[in-house]
Amino acid sequence: MLRTLQVALYVVAVVLFWLLAFRMAAVALRLNPYRPAVQWLFRITEPLVRPFRRRIARTSPRLEYAALPPMLLLLLIIVLIGLKTWLGR
């Protein structure tokens, strides 16, 4: 049961990490925000980015720094689960 929960958390963390990476790429590449795929991406990742947006000033219109803290937290979760699996149960 615990192993299944770890695998599920790991998969969710990896998927969210890549969605945030795609969001940063969409902002950097200035993709059309009215396209359905871009709107879906922003709608899915907005709850993760919103708490950090108020604290992190947007200094560049081409970079979204508010997506970095949740990406780092997800990366930490991914690494910790990977280490726990690698070092043993």
C-alpha positions in Angstrom: 0.0 0.0 0.0 2.7 2.4 0.9 4.7 1.5 -2.2 1.7 2.3 -4.3 1.3 5.7 -2.7 5.0 6.5 -3.3 4.7 5.5 -7.0 1.5 7.6 -7.4 3.2 10.6 -5.7 6.2 10.2 -7.8 4.2 10.1 -11.0 2.1 13.1 -10.1 5.2 15.1 -9.1 7.0 14.3 -12.4 3.9 15.2 -14.5 3.4 18.5 -12.6 7.1 19.3 -13.0 6.9 18.9 -16.7 3.7 20.9 -17.0 5.4 23.8 -15.1 8.4 23.5 -17.4 6.1 23.7 -20.5 4.4 26.7 -18.9 7.8 28.5 -18.5 8.6 27.6 -22.2 5.2 28.9 -23.3 5.9 32.2 -21.6 9.4 32.4 -22.9 8.4 31.6 -26.5 5.4 34.0 -26.2 2.9 31.4 -27.4 -0.6 32.7 -28.2 -2.4 32.6 -24.8 -5.8 32.2 -26.6 -4.9 28.8 -28.0 -6.9 26.1 -26.1 -3.8 24.0 -25.3 -2.0 27.0 -23.7 -5.1 28.0 -21.8 -5.4 24.5 -20.5 -1.8 24.5 -19.4 -2.1 27.8 -17.6 -5.4 26.7 -16.0 -3.8 23.4 -14.7 -0.6 25.0 -13.3 -2.1 28.3 -12.0 -2.9 26.9 -8.5 0.8 25.9 -8.1 2.1 29.3 -9.3 -0.4 31.7 -7.7 1.0 31.6 -4.1 4.5 32.5 -5.4 3.5 35.2 -7.9 2.6 37.7 -5.1 6.1 37.2 -3.5 8.2 37.1 -6.7 8.3 40.2 -8.8 8.2 39.6 -12.5 11.3 41.4 -13.8 11.2 40.1 -17.3 8.2 39.7 -19.6 9.8 36.6 -21.1 10.5 34.7 -17.9 8.1 33.4 -15.3 10.1 33.2 -12.1 7.0 32.4 -10.1 7.0 28.8 -11.6 10.5 28.1 -10.2 9.7 27.5 -6.5 7.0 24.9 -7.2 9.3 23.3 -9.7 12.1 23.1 -7.1 9.7 21.6 -4.5 8.5 19.0 -7.0 12.1 18.2 -7.9 12.9 17.8 -4.2 10.0 15.3 -3.9 11.1 13.4 -6.9 14.7 13.2 -5.6 13.7 12.1 -2.1 11.3 9.4 -3.4 14.1 8.2 -5.8 16.7 8.1 -3.0 14.3 6.2 -0.7 13.7 3.7 -3.4 17.4 3.4 -4.4 18.7 3.1 -0.8 16.1 0.5 0.1 12.7 0.3 1.6 
